[in-house]
Amino acid sequence: MSNDLLRFEDEYLARYYSKKQVNIVRGGYMQYVWDSNNNKYLDMHTGFGVAFLGHRNPRIINAIKDQLDKIITVH
């Protein structure tokens, strides 16, 4: 984790939990992410839909692709 990011977290984010020096470098698949040492972690962060959708969930990806073939937005 970069020092800038650690300083940002210390200054602006609430301290609800202790930090571990883990550098997540590989995007997740379903509920997992990997660090720079190729250790696998269960992603228990609840933000941005990952808690109930997972990372790169094949069903979600296919639904998005299907929708992109139809229409993206209507105003």
Residue pairs with C-beta under 8 A, 6 or more apart in sequence:
1 21
1 22
1 23
6 19
9 19
22 35
22 41
23 35
23 36
24 33
24 34
24 35
24 41
25 34
25 35
25 36
26 33
26 34
26 35
27 33
27 55
27 56
28 34
28 43
28 50
28 54
28 55
28 56
29 54
29 55
29 56
30 54
30 55
30 56
30 57
31 42
31 43
31 50
31 54
31 55
32 40
32 41
32 42
32 43
32 55
33 40
33 41
33 43
33 55
34 40
34 41
35 41
43 50
43 55
44 51
45 51
53 60
54 60
